[in-house]
């Protein structure tokens, strides 16, 4: 969350100076995936999931770099830097898959007595909701922003923000359960 805050503040700073911030957005996709998949890597108990997660992470980085270079043949032209075509959607699909695999492993191993008081359950639930909305909305938003005139999508513009807020509420709920657990209150 701290990395996201720093990147968002950096993007806000450059946007306030009328500078293109898409480069930061594109690099944020790679960084976000690596951080979240690393979090899942340490949460998985089985090597069956850990090894493919590392391999897919490396492949995702290569694919995302290719996507950035494909869309921006002149990388030094920061003024005309464009948003990636596929990396954001692929990140969402991969994160949905890994989170579902984490839930599968957690349910199979039954390592917690009450999953609703397990902090990481709430964090993963929030991420699952966010990425589920993002996988459908991201492609539509990408092409809607390519139109010359304003393409009115109404409420669809607020959907990513709404699900990001829900995700952060679930992450906060997970942190609250974690603090209760640390203080022995449940």
N, C-alpha and C positions, 0 to 999 in steps of 0.2 A: 504494500500500500504506500510505503514511503517512496519507492521508486516511481510509482505511478504519479504521486503528488509532485515529485521533482520534475518529471517529464511534462506533466500538464502545466505546471507553472512556467517552465521554459517555453513551451509552445504558446502560452498566453502572453508572455513577455515579447516574443518575436512577432506574434500576431498584432499586438498593440503598436508595433513599429511598422506595420504593413509589410512584413516579411513572410514568405512562404514557410509554413511549418510542416508540410507533408513529409519531409525527410525524417523528422522526429517521429511522426506517426508511423511511418514504415519501419523504422528501426525499433520502435516500441513493440511492434507485433512480435519480432524475433525475441526481444528481451523478455516480454511478458510470457511467451510460451516457454522459454527456457526456465524462468523462475517458477512458474506453476508446475511444469513437468518435474522439475527438481523437487518441489514440495511433495508431489505424488510419489516420486522415486523413493524418498525417505519414509513414506507412509505405507508403501507396499511391503508385505511380509514375504511374499514369494518371489523367487528369482525368475519365475515364468513371466512375470510382468515387468520386472526391473530391466532385464537385458533388452527386450524390444523397445521399451520406453527410451533407452539411451540411443539405440540405433535410429529410431524414428526422429528423435530430437536432432541428431546430426543431419539426417536427410531433410528435415524441415528447414534448418538453417540454410543449407545449400539451395533448396527450392526457393526460399524467401529472397535470398540474395539474387538468384536468377530472376525472380519476378521483379525486384527493384530495378535491376539492370535492363531487363526487357522493356519495362515501361519508360525508363529514363535512360536512353542511350548515351546522353551527355550528362553524366552524373554531376559534373561541376556546375551545371546550369541550375542553381538552386531556385531561381525565380520561377522557372517553368517545371519544377519538380512535380511529378504526378503520383497519385495514390496507386498502390499495387492492385493488380487485378484479382489474384487468386489466394494470396497468402492469408488474408484475414478470414476468408471462408474456410480454408483448409485448417487454420488454427482452431476455429470453432468446432469443426467436425472432429479433429483429433482430441481436443480437450473433452468433448462430450464422450467420446469413446473411452478415454483414460479414466474419467470420473466414474463412468458406468462400470468399468473393470474394477475400480477401487471399491465401489458399493458391492459388487459381486463378491469380491474377496472378503470384505468385512462381514457380509451376511453368511458366507460359507464358513468362516472361521469362528464366528460368534465371539469375538474378542471383547465385546462390551455387553454388560447386562442390559442396559437400556440405551438404545441407539439415539434416542431423542435427547439424552443428556451428554452425548459424546460430542465434544466441540468440533472435531473435524467433519462430522456429518453435516453440521449446519454450514460450514465453509464450503464444502463440496456441493451442497444443495443450492446455495446461492450462485456458485460458479456454473452449475448445470443449468439453472434458469437463465442466467445471463447469456451463456453461449448458445443455448437453444433458441433464444430470441435473435441473437446475433447471426446465426447461421442462415436465417431466412431474411432478415432485414438488411444485412450488409450488402449483398449483391444488388438489391433494389435501390438502396441509397447510393451506391456507387454509380449506377447508370442514371439515376435521377439527377445527380449532380453534374453529369456530363452534358445535359441538354443546354442549349444556348439560352433559352428563356427559362424562367422559373417554372419548374414542374411541381405542381401542387399535390402533395401526398397527405396533407392534413395531419391527422393524429400519428401517422407512421413516423414522422420526424421525431416525435417524443418517445417512441417505443424503446429505442436503445437507452435513453436517459432513465426512463422508468425502470427498466430491468436492471440497470446499473445501480440504481438506488435500492431496489429490492435485494440485489446481490450484497451490497454493503451492509444492509440491515441484517441479513443472514450471517455475514462474517462477524458483525458486531455481536450477534446472539451467540455465535460460537466462542468468541472471546469472553463473553460474559460467563458461559458455562465453564470455560477454562479457568477463569479467575475463581469461580465457586469451587471447582475441583482443587485448585491450589490451596485454598483456605479451608478445605474440608467441610464445606457447607452443604454438600448433597450426597 
